[in-house]
Amino acid sequence: MELICGECGAPIGSELCEKCHQPRPIWAKFCPHCGQEVLTKASPGKKKAPRRLCPDESCIGIIGPDGLCTDCGRRA
């Protein structure tokens, strides 16, 4: 079953819910039919590392994976 936009009639990209097997929009965070949370590939067990701000208080950059500020280049 294809989902159709109620405003313009265009088809909406959809996937089947893992729990109720009803179509849901691909961007949905929860199934509109049963409320099941949509788990992304990054969801199970993998947490993003918190962003680290540059130690230079006048800089607005963040520390990248290489340990350097993305804005001023200062080492953390």
N, C-alpha and C positions, 0 to 999 in steps of 0.2 A: 504494500500500500504506500503510495506516494503522498507526502504532505504538501498541501497547497496554501500559499499565503492568502489570508482572508482579505487583505487590502488590494493586492494587484493581481492575484490569481497565478502568480509565478510558482513553479515548483520549489520546494524547500529541501535542501539536503538533509537526509535523515539516516538514522541508524536504529536498529532494534534494541530495545531495553533488554538488559541481561536478565532481569527479574520477570517482567510481565510479557516480554516479546512483542510489545506494541511499538510503532514507530515514534521516535522523538527527534526534534531538531538536533543537528550535530553540535550546535553551540550550547545546548541545554546543560545545566549543571545538575538538574534533577529531572526525572521522568515526569511529564505532565499527567500521566495516567495513574502511576502507582507511588510516585514520590521517591523512588530509589535514587540515591546519589550516584552520579556518573563518575566512575573512577578513571582518571587519566593514566597514561603509562608511567608518569612520574609519581603518582599517588602512593602505590603500595610500598611502604617502608622507606622511601627515599625522601629525605627532607632537604630543602635548599639551605645552604649555609647562610647565616644572616649577613647582610651587607655591612662592611666595615667602612666607616667614614675616614677620610684623610685626617692624620693627626695635626696637620696645619689648620688651625681654627679659622684662618682667612680663606681657605680653599673649600670648594663645594664638591670635590671629587670623591670617589669611592676607591677602595683598595681592590685591585684586580687580582686574578689568580696568580700572577707573577710576583705579588707583594708590593707592587708600585701603584701610586695614585693614578687613576685614569685621567686626571685633569692636569696636575702639576708635575707628575713623575716622581714625587718624593717617595722614598722607601718607608714602609710602615714599621 
